[in-house]
Amino acid sequence: MAYLIPCSCGYLIRGNTEDELIEAAFEHARTAHPHMLDTLNREALLAMAQVE
């Protein structure tokens, strides 16, 4: 099972576990959307996640 978050910029964030997904999402935000870091948290990211 994989977890996915489609970013509004078109990037697809993936992780094999919830923890991997959250780590990948924060890494993407740090590099592509640093202005959004203050608004992101684990619960919000998991709410956007899809299970593949």
C-alpha distance matrix in Angstrom:
0.0 3.8 6.9 10.0 13.7 16.2 19.4 22.8 24.0 21.6 19.3 15.5 14.1 10.7 9.1 6.4 7.9 10.4 13.2 12.2 11.8 15.1 16.8 16.0 17.2 20.4 21.0 20.9 23.1 25.5 26.1 26.0 26.8 28.7 30.6 27.6 26.8 29.1 27.2 23.6 22.2 19.0 19.4 20.2 17.3 14.8 16.8 16.2 12.4 10.4 6.9 6.0
3.8 0.0 3.8 6.6 10.3 12.9 15.9 19.3 20.4 18.1 15.6 11.9 10.3 6.9 5.8 4.5 6.7 8.7 11.3 9.7 8.7 12.3 13.8 12.6 13.7 17.0 17.5 17.2 19.5 21.9 22.4 22.2 23.1 25.1 27.1 24.2 23.5 26.0 24.2 20.7 19.6 16.7 17.4 17.8 14.5 12.6 14.9 13.7 9.9 8.4 5.9 5.2
6.9 3.8 0.0 3.8 7.0 10.2 13.0 16.4 17.8 16.0 13.7 10.1 8.2 5.7 5.2 6.0 6.6 6.8 9.8 8.7 6.4 9.6 11.8 10.7 10.9 14.3 15.4 14.9 16.7 19.4 20.2 19.8 20.2 22.2 23.9 20.8 20.2 22.5 20.6 17.1 16.2 13.4 14.0 14.1 10.8 9.1 11.3 10.0 6.3 5.7 4.7 6.0
10.0 6.6 3.8 0.0 3.8 6.4 9.4 12.8 14.2 12.3 10.3 6.7 5.5 4.7 6.6 8.9 9.9 9.4 11.9 10.4 7.2 9.9 12.1 10.0 9.5 13.2 14.2 12.8 14.5 17.6 18.0 17.1 17.6 20.0 21.5 18.6 18.5 21.1 19.0 15.8 15.7 13.7 14.3 13.4 10.0 9.4 10.9 8.4 5.4 5.1 6.3 7.1
13.7 10.3 7.0 3.8 0.0 3.8 6.1 9.4 11.3 10.1 8.5 5.9 5.0 6.6 9.1 12.0 12.3 10.9 12.9 11.7 8.0 9.5 11.9 9.7 7.8 11.5 12.9 10.9 11.9 15.4 16.0 14.5 14.5 17.0 18.2 15.2 15.6 18.1 15.8 12.9 13.5 12.3 12.8 11.0 7.7 8.4 9.3 6.1 4.8 6.3 9.0 10.4
16.2 12.9 10.2 6.4 3.8 0.0 3.8 6.6 8.3 6.7 6.2 4.6 6.1 8.7 11.9 14.9 15.8 14.7 16.5 14.9 11.4 12.8 14.7 11.9 9.9 13.3 14.2 11.4 12.3 16.0 15.8 13.6 13.8 17.0 17.9 15.3 16.5 19.1 16.8 14.5 15.9 15.4 15.8 13.3 10.5 11.7 11.9 8.1 8.0 8.5 11.4 12.0
19.4 15.9 13.0 9.4 6.1 3.8 0.0 3.8 5.3 5.4 5.2 6.0 7.0 10.6 13.7 17.1 17.8 16.2 17.4 15.9 12.4 12.8 14.3 11.6 9.0 11.7 12.5 9.2 9.5 13.2 13.0 10.3 10.2 13.6 14.4 12.0 13.7 16.4 14.3 12.6 14.8 15.1 15.8 12.9 10.5 12.8 12.9 9.3 10.2 11.7 14.8 15.7
22.8 19.3 16.4 12.8 9.4 6.6 3.8 0.0 3.8 5.4 7.3 9.1 10.8 14.3 17.5 20.8 21.4 19.7 20.9 19.6 16.1 16.2 17.7 15.1 12.2 14.4 15.2 11.8 11.3 14.8 14.4 11.1 10.5 14.0 14.0 12.0 14.6 16.9 14.7 13.9 16.6 17.5 17.9 14.5 12.9 15.4 14.8 11.2 12.9 14.3 17.7 18.5
24.0 20.4 17.8 14.2 11.3 8.3 5.3 3.8 0.0 3.8 5.7 8.9 10.9 14.6 17.9 21.5 22.5 21.2 21.9 20.0 16.9 17.2 17.9 14.9 12.6 14.5 14.4 10.6 10.7 13.7 12.4 8.8 9.4 13.2 13.7 12.6 15.1 17.9 16.4 15.6 18.5 19.5 20.5 17.3 15.2 17.9 17.9 14.3 15.5 16.8 19.7 20.1
21.6 18.1 16.0 12.3 10.1 6.7 5.4 5.4 3.8 0.0 3.8 6.4 9.5 12.7 16.4 19.7 21.2 20.4 21.5 19.3 16.2 17.3 18.1 14.8 13.1 15.7 15.3 11.6 12.8 15.8 14.3 11.3 12.4 16.2 17.1 15.7 17.8 20.7 19.1 17.7 20.1 20.4 21.2 18.3 15.8 17.9 18.0 14.2 14.6 15.0 17.6 17.4
19.3 15.6 13.7 10.3 8.5 6.2 5.2 7.3 5.7 3.8 0.0 3.8 6.3 9.6 13.2 16.6 18.2 17.7 18.4 15.9 13.1 14.5 14.8 11.3 10.2 12.9 12.2 8.7 10.7 13.5 12.0 9.7 11.5 14.9 16.6 15.1 16.4 19.7 18.4 16.4 18.4 18.4 19.8 17.4 14.4 16.4 17.2 13.6 13.3 14.0 16.2 15.9
15.5 11.9 10.1 6.7 5.9 4.6 6.0 9.1 8.9 6.4 3.8 0.0 3.8 6.4 10.1 13.2 15.0 14.7 16.0 13.5 10.6 12.7 13.5 10.0 9.4 12.8 12.5 9.7 12.0 15.0 14.1 12.5 13.9 17.0 18.8 16.7 17.4 20.6 19.0 16.5 17.8 17.0 18.2 16.3 12.9 14.1 15.2 11.8 10.6 10.8 12.6 12.2
14.1 10.3 8.2 5.5 5.0 6.1 7.0 10.8 10.9 9.5 6.3 3.8 0.0 3.8 7.1 10.7 12.0 11.5 12.3 9.8 7.0 9.0 9.8 6.4 6.1 9.7 9.7 7.7 10.2 13.0 12.8 12.0 13.2 15.7 17.8 15.4 15.4 18.6 17.3 14.3 15.0 13.9 15.6 14.2 10.5 11.7 13.7 10.8 9.2 10.3 11.8 12.0
10.7 6.9 5.7 4.7 6.6 8.7 10.6 14.3 14.6 12.7 9.6 6.4 3.8 0.0 3.8 7.0 8.9 9.5 10.6 7.8 5.6 8.9 9.6 6.9 8.0 11.5 11.4 10.5 13.2 15.6 15.6 15.4 16.7 18.8 21.1 18.6 18.1 21.1 19.8 16.5 16.4 14.5 16.2 15.6 11.8 11.9 14.3 12.0 9.3 9.6 9.9 9.7
9.1 5.8 5.2 6.6 9.1 11.9 13.7 17.5 17.9 16.4 13.2 10.1 7.1 3.8 0.0 3.8 5.4 6.7 7.6 4.7 4.0 7.8 8.3 7.0 8.9 11.9 12.0 12.3 14.8 16.7 17.3 17.7 18.8 20.3 22.7 20.1 18.9 21.7 20.6 17.0 16.1 13.6 15.5 15.8 12.1 11.4 14.5 13.2 10.0 10.6 9.9 10.2
6.4 4.5 6.0 8.9 12.0 14.9 17.1 20.8 21.5 19.7 16.6 13.2 10.7 7.0 3.8 0.0 3.8 7.0 8.3 6.2 6.9 10.4 11.0 10.4 12.5 15.2 15.4 16.0 18.5 20.2 20.9 21.5 22.5 23.9 26.4 23.7 22.3 24.9 23.7 20.0 18.7 15.6 17.2 18.1 14.7 13.1 16.2 15.4 11.9 11.6 9.7 9.7
7.9 6.7 6.6 9.9 12.3 15.8 17.8 21.4 22.5 21.2 18.2 15.0 12.0 8.9 5.4 3.8 0.0 3.8 5.3 5.2 6.2 8.7 9.9 10.6 12.2 14.3 15.3 16.4 18.2 19.9 21.3 22.0 22.5 23.5 25.7 22.8 21.1 23.2 22.0 18.2 16.3 12.9 14.4 16.0 13.0 11.0 14.4 14.4 11.1 11.7 10.0 11.3
10.4 8.7 6.8 9.4 10.9 14.7 16.2 19.7 21.2 20.4 17.7 14.7 11.5 9.5 6.7 7.0 3.8 0.0 3.8 5.5 5.1 6.2 8.6 9.8 10.4 12.3 14.2 15.2 16.3 18.3 20.1 20.6 20.5 21.3 23.2 20.0 18.3 20.1 18.7 15.0 12.8 9.3 10.7 12.4 9.6 7.6 11.2 11.7 9.0 10.6 10.0 12.3
13.2 11.3 9.8 11.9 12.9 16.5 17.4 20.9 21.9 21.5 18.4 16.0 12.3 10.6 7.6 8.3 5.3 3.8 0.0 3.8 5.4 5.2 6.2 8.6 9.8 10.7 12.3 14.2 15.3 16.5 18.6 19.8 19.8 20.0 22.2 19.4 17.1 19.0 18.3 14.6 12.3 9.1 11.6 13.5 10.8 9.8 13.6 14.1 11.9 13.9 13.5 15.5
12.2 9.7 8.7 10.4 11.7 14.9 15.9 19.6 20.0 19.3 15.9 13.5 9.8 7.8 4.7 6.2 5.2 5.5 3.8 0.0 3.8 5.5 5.1 6.1 8.5 10.0 10.5 12.2 14.1 15.3 16.6 17.9 18.6 19.2 21.8 19.3 17.3 19.8 19.3 15.5 14.1 11.4 14.1 15.1 11.8 11.4 15.1 14.6 12.0 13.6 13.2 14.3
11.8 8.7 6.4 7.2 8.0 11.4 12.4 16.1 16.9 16.2 13.1 10.6 7.0 5.6 4.0 6.9 6.2 5.1 5.4 3.8 0.0 3.8 5.4 5.1 6.0 8.6 9.8 10.4 12.1 14.1 15.5 16.0 16.3 17.5 19.7 16.9 15.4 18.0 16.9 13.2 12.1 9.7 11.9 12.2 8.7 8.5 11.9 10.9 8.5 10.5 10.8 12.4
15.1 12.3 9.6 9.9 9.5 12.8 12.8 16.2 17.2 17.3 14.5 12.7 9.0 8.9 7.8 10.4 8.7 6.2 5.2 5.5 3.8 0.0 3.8 5.4 5.0 6.2 8.5 9.8 10.4 12.2 14.3 15.1 14.8 15.2 17.3 14.4 12.4 14.7 13.9 10.1 8.7 6.5 9.5 10.1 6.9 7.7 11.2 10.9 9.6 12.5 13.5 15.6
16.8 13.8 11.8 12.1 11.9 14.7 14.3 17.7 17.9 18.1 14.8 13.5 9.8 9.6 8.3 11.0 9.9 8.6 6.2 5.1 5.4 3.8 0.0 3.8 5.5 5.3 6.2 8.7 9.9 10.6 12.5 14.1 14.5 14.5 17.2 15.0 12.6 15.3 15.4 11.8 10.9 9.4 12.9 13.4 10.4 11.5 15.0 14.3 12.9 15.5 16.2 17.8
16.0 12.6 10.7 10.0 9.7 11.9 11.6 15.1 14.9 14.8 11.3 10.0 6.4 6.9 7.0 10.4 10.6 9.8 8.6 6.1 5.1 5.4 3.8 0.0 3.8 5.5 5.0 6.1 8.5 9.8 10.7 11.8 12.9 13.8 16.6 14.6 13.0 16.2 16.0 12.6 12.7 11.5 14.5 14.1 10.7 12.1 15.2 13.6 12.1 14.3 15.2 16.1
17.2 13.7 10.9 9.5 7.8 9.9 9.0 12.2 12.6 13.1 10.2 9.4 6.1 8.0 8.9 12.5 12.2 10.4 9.8 8.5 6.0 5.0 5.5 3.8 0.0 3.8 5.4 5.1 6.1 8.6 10.1 10.3 10.3 11.5 13.8 11.3 10.2 13.3 12.6 9.3 9.9 9.4 12.1 11.0 7.7 10.0 12.5 10.8 10.2 13.0 14.8 16.3
20.4 17.0 14.3 13.2 11.5 13.3 11.7 14.4 14.5 15.7 12.9 12.8 9.7 11.5 11.9 15.2 14.3 12.3 10.7 10.0 8.6 6.2 5.3 5.5 3.8 0.0 3.8 5.4 4.9 6.0 8.7 9.8 9.4 9.3 11.9 9.8 7.6 10.8 11.1 8.1 8.8 9.3 12.5 11.7 9.2 12.0 14.5 13.3 13.3 16.5 18.2 19.9
21.0 17.5 15.4 14.2 12.9 14.2 12.5 15.2 14.4 15.3 12.2 12.5 9.7 11.4 12.0 15.4 15.3 14.2 12.3 10.5 9.8 8.5 6.2 5.0 5.4 3.8 0.0 3.8 5.4 5.1 6.4 8.5 9.5 9.6 12.9 11.8 10.0 13.5 14.3 11.7 12.6 12.9 16.2 15.4 12.5 15.1 17.7 16.1 15.6 18.2 19.7 20.8
20.9 17.2 14.9 12.8 10.9 11.4 9.2 11.8 10.6 11.6 8.7 9.7 7.7 10.5 12.3 16.0 16.4 15.2 14.2 12.2 10.4 9.8 8.7 6.1 5.1 5.4 3.8 0.0 3.8 5.5 5.3 5.7 7.2 8.8 11.8 10.6 10.0 13.8 13.9 11.6 13.4 13.9 16.7 15.0 12.1 14.9 17.0 14.6 14.5 16.9 18.8 19.6
23.1 19.5 16.7 14.5 11.9 12.3 9.5 11.3 10.7 12.8 10.7 12.0 10.2 13.2 14.8 18.5 18.2 16.3 15.3 14.1 12.1 10.4 9.9 8.5 6.1 4.9 5.4 3.8 0.0 3.8 5.5 5.3 4.5 5.6 8.2 6.9 6.4 10.2 10.5 8.8 11.2 12.7 15.3 13.3 11.1 14.5 16.2 14.1 14.9 17.8 20.2 21.6
25.5 21.9 19.4 17.6 15.4 16.0 13.2 14.8 13.7 15.8 13.5 15.0 13.0 15.6 16.7 20.2 19.9 18.3 16.5 15.3 14.1 12.2 10.6 9.8 8.6 6.0 5.1 5.5 3.8 0.0 3.8 6.0 5.9 4.7 8.4 8.4 7.0 10.6 12.2 10.8 12.9 14.6 17.6 16.1 14.1 17.4 19.4 17.7 18.3 21.2 23.3 24.6
26.1 22.4 20.2 18.0 16.0 15.8 13.0 14.4 12.4 14.3 12.0 14.1 12.8 15.6 17.3 20.9 21.3 20.1 18.6 16.6 15.5 14.3 12.5 10.7 10.1 8.7 6.4 5.3 5.5 3.8 0.0 3.8 6.1 6.4 10.0 10.6 10.2 13.9 15.2 13.9 16.2 17.6 20.5 18.7 16.4 19.6 21.5 19.2 19.6 22.1 24.1 24.8
26.0 22.2 19.8 17.1 14.5 13.6 10.3 11.1 8.8 11.3 9.7 12.5 12.0 15.4 17.7 21.5 22.0 20.6 19.8 17.9 16.0 15.1 14.1 11.8 10.3 9.8 8.5 5.7 5.3 6.0 3.8 0.0 3.8 6.3 8.9 9.3 10.3 13.8 14.3 13.5 16.3 17.9 20.2 17.8 15.7 19.0 20.3 17.6 18.4 20.7 23.2 23.9
26.8 23.1 20.2 17.6 14.5 13.8 10.2 10.5 9.4 12.4 11.5 13.9 13.2 16.7 18.8 22.5 22.5 20.5 19.8 18.6 16.3 14.8 14.5 12.9 10.3 9.4 9.5 7.2 4.5 5.9 6.1 3.8 0.0 3.8 5.4 5.6 7.3 10.5 10.9 10.7 14.0 16.1 18.2 15.5 14.1 17.7 18.6 16.3 17.8 20.5 23.3 24.6
28.7 25.1 22.2 20.0 17.0 17.0 13.6 14.0 13.2 16.2 14.9 17.0 15.7 18.8 20.3 23.9 23.5 21.3 20.0 19.2 17.5 15.2 14.5 13.8 11.5 9.3 9.6 8.8 5.6 4.7 6.4 6.3 3.8 0.0 3.8 5.3 5.5 8.5 10.2 10.4 13.4 16.0 18.4 16.2 15.2 18.9 20.0 18.3 19.8 22.9 25.5 27.0
30.6 27.1 23.9 21.5 18.2 17.9 14.4 14.0 13.7 17.1 16.6 18.8 17.8 21.1 22.7 26.4 25.7 23.2 22.2 21.8 19.7 17.3 17.2 16.6 13.8 11.9 12.9 11.8 8.2 8.4 10.0 8.9 5.4 3.8 0.0 3.8 5.8 7.2 8.6 10.2 13.6 16.8 18.5 16.0 15.7 19.5 20.0 18.5 20.6 23.8 26.8 28.5
27.6 24.2 20.8 18.6 15.2 15.3 12.0 12.0 12.6 15.7 15.1 16.7 15.4 18.6 20.1 23.7 22.8 20.0 19.4 19.3 16.9 14.4 15.0 14.6 11.3 9.8 11.8 10.6 6.9 8.4 10.6 9.3 5.6 5.3 3.8 0.0 3.8 5.5 5.5 6.6 10.3 13.4 14.9 12.2 12.0 15.8 16.2 14.8 17.1 20.4 23.4 25.5
26.8 23.5 20.2 18.5 15.6 16.5 13.7 14.6 15.1 17.8 16.4 17.4 15.4 18.1 18.9 22.3 21.1 18.3 17.1 17.3 15.4 12.4 12.6 13.0 10.2 7.6 10.0 10.0 6.4 7.0 10.2 10.3 7.3 5.5 5.8 3.8 0.0 3.8 5.4 5.4 8.3 11.4 13.6 11.7 11.4 15.1 16.2 15.3 17.1 20.6 23.3 25.4
29.1 26.0 22.5 21.1 18.1 19.1 16.4 16.9 17.9 20.7 19.7 20.6 18.6 21.1 21.7 24.9 23.2 20.1 19.0 19.8 18.0 14.7 15.3 16.2 13.3 10.8 13.5 13.8 10.2 10.6 13.9 13.8 10.5 8.5 7.2 5.5 3.8 0.0 3.8 5.8 8.2 11.9 13.4 11.8 12.7 16.1 16.7 16.5 18.8 22.4 25.2 27.7
27.2 24.2 20.6 19.0 15.8 16.8 14.3 14.7 16.4 19.1 18.4 19.0 17.3 19.8 20.6 23.7 22.0 18.7 18.3 19.3 16.9 13.9 15.4 16.0 12.6 11.1 14.3 13.9 10.5 12.2 15.2 14.3 10.9 10.2 8.6 5.5 5.4 3.8 0.0 3.8 6.8 10.4 11.1 8.7 10.2 13.6 13.5 13.4 16.1 19.7 22.7 25.4
23.6 20.7 17.1 15.8 12.9 14.5 12.6 13.9 15.6 17.7 16.4 16.5 14.3 16.5 17.0 20.0 18.2 15.0 14.6 15.5 13.2 10.1 11.8 12.6 9.3 8.1 11.7 11.6 8.8 10.8 13.9 13.5 10.7 10.4 10.2 6.6 5.4 5.8 3.8 0.0 3.8 7.0 8.4 6.4 6.9 10.3 11.1 11.0 13.1 16.8 19.5 22.2
22.2 19.6 16.2 15.7 13.5 15.9 14.8 16.6 18.5 20.1 18.4 17.8 15.0 16.4 16.1 18.7 16.3 12.8 12.3 14.1 12.1 8.7 10.9 12.7 9.9 8.8 12.6 13.4 11.2 12.9 16.2 16.3 14.0 13.4 13.6 10.3 8.3 8.2 6.8 3.8 0.0 3.8 5.6 5.4 6.3 8.7 10.1 11.1 12.6 16.3 18.6 21.6
19.0 16.7 13.4 13.7 12.3 15.4 15.1 17.5 19.5 20.4 18.4 17.0 13.9 14.5 13.6 15.6 12.9 9.3 9.1 11.4 9.7 6.5 9.4 11.5 9.4 9.3 12.9 13.9 12.7 14.6 17.6 17.9 16.1 16.0 16.8 13.4 11.4 11.9 10.4 7.0 3.8 0.0 3.8 5.6 5.2 6.1 8.6 10.1 10.5 14.1 15.8 18.9
19.4 17.4 14.0 14.3 12.8 15.8 15.8 17.9 20.5 21.2 19.8 18.2 15.6 16.2 15.5 17.2 14.4 10.7 11.6 14.1 11.9 9.5 12.9 14.5 12.1 12.5 16.2 16.7 15.3 17.6 20.5 20.2 18.2 18.4 18.5 14.9 13.6 13.4 11.1 8.4 5.6 3.8 0.0 3.8 5.5 5.2 6.1 8.8 9.9 13.3 15.3 18.7
20.2 17.8 14.1 13.4 11.0 13.3 12.9 14.5 17.3 18.3 17.4 16.3 14.2 15.6 15.8 18.1 16.0 12.4 13.5 15.1 12.2 10.1 13.4 14.1 11.0 11.7 15.4 15.0 13.3 16.1 18.7 17.8 15.5 16.2 16.0 12.2 11.7 11.8 8.7 6.4 5.4 5.6 3.8 0.0 3.8 5.5 5.1 6.6 8.9 12.5 15.2 18.5
17.3 14.5 10.8 10.0 7.7 10.5 10.5 12.9 15.2 15.8 14.4 12.9 10.5 11.8 12.1 14.7 13.0 9.6 10.8 11.8 8.7 6.9 10.4 10.7 7.7 9.2 12.5 12.1 11.1 14.1 16.4 15.7 14.1 15.2 15.7 12.0 11.4 12.7 10.2 6.9 6.3 5.2 5.5 3.8 0.0 3.8 5.3 5.2 6.4 10.2 12.7 15.7
14.8 12.6 9.1 9.4 8.4 11.7 12.8 15.4 17.9 17.9 16.4 14.1 11.7 11.9 11.4 13.1 11.0 7.6 9.8 11.4 8.5 7.7 11.5 12.1 10.0 12.0 15.1 14.9 14.5 17.4 19.6 19.0 17.7 18.9 19.5 15.8 15.1 16.1 13.6 10.3 8.7 6.1 5.2 5.5 3.8 0.0 3.8 5.3 4.9 8.3 10.2 13.6
16.8 14.9 11.3 10.9 9.3 11.9 12.9 14.8 17.9 18.0 17.2 15.2 13.7 14.3 14.5 16.2 14.4 11.2 13.6 15.1 11.9 11.2 15.0 15.2 12.5 14.5 17.7 17.0 16.2 19.4 21.5 20.3 18.6 20.0 20.0 16.2 16.2 16.7 13.5 11.1 10.1 8.6 6.1 5.1 5.3 3.8 0.0 3.8 5.6 8.4 11.1 14.6
16.2 13.7 10.0 8.4 6.1 8.1 9.3 11.2 14.3 14.2 13.6 11.8 10.8 12.0 13.2 15.4 14.4 11.7 14.1 14.6 10.9 10.9 14.3 13.6 10.8 13.3 16.1 14.6 14.1 17.7 19.2 17.6 16.3 18.3 18.5 14.8 15.3 16.5 13.4 11.0 11.1 10.1 8.8 6.6 5.2 5.3 3.8 0.0 3.8 6.7 10.2 13.0
12.4 9.9 6.3 5.4 4.8 8.0 10.2 12.9 15.5 14.6 13.3 10.6 9.2 9.3 10.0 11.9 11.1 9.0 11.9 12.0 8.5 9.6 12.9 12.1 10.2 13.3 15.6 14.5 14.9 18.3 19.6 18.4 17.8 19.8 20.6 17.1 17.1 18.8 16.1 13.1 12.6 10.5 9.9 8.9 6.4 4.9 5.6 3.8 0.0 3.8 6.7 9.7
10.4 8.4 5.7 5.1 6.3 8.5 11.7 14.3 16.8 15.0 14.0 10.8 10.3 9.6 10.6 11.6 11.7 10.6 13.9 13.6 10.5 12.5 15.5 14.3 13.0 16.5 18.2 16.9 17.8 21.2 22.1 20.7 20.5 22.9 23.8 20.4 20.6 22.4 19.7 16.8 16.3 14.1 13.3 12.5 10.2 8.3 8.4 6.7 3.8 0.0 3.8 6.4
6.9 5.9 4.7 6.3 9.0 11.4 14.8 17.7 19.7 17.6 16.2 12.6 11.8 9.9 9.9 9.7 10.0 10.0 13.5 13.2 10.8 13.5 16.2 15.2 14.8 18.2 19.7 18.8 20.2 23.3 24.1 23.2 23.3 25.5 26.8 23.4 23.3 25.2 22.7 19.5 18.6 15.8 15.3 15.2 12.7 10.2 11.1 10.2 6.7 3.8 0.0 3.8
6.0 5.2 6.0 7.1 10.4 12.0 15.7 18.5 20.1 17.4 15.9 12.2 12.0 9.7 10.2 9.7 11.3 12.3 15.5 14.3 12.4 15.6 17.8 16.1 16.3 19.9 20.8 19.6 21.6 24.6 24.8 23.9 24.6 27.0 28.5 25.5 25.4 27.7 25.4 22.2 21.6 18.9 18.7 18.5 15.7 13.6 14.6 13.0 9.7 6.4 3.8 0.0
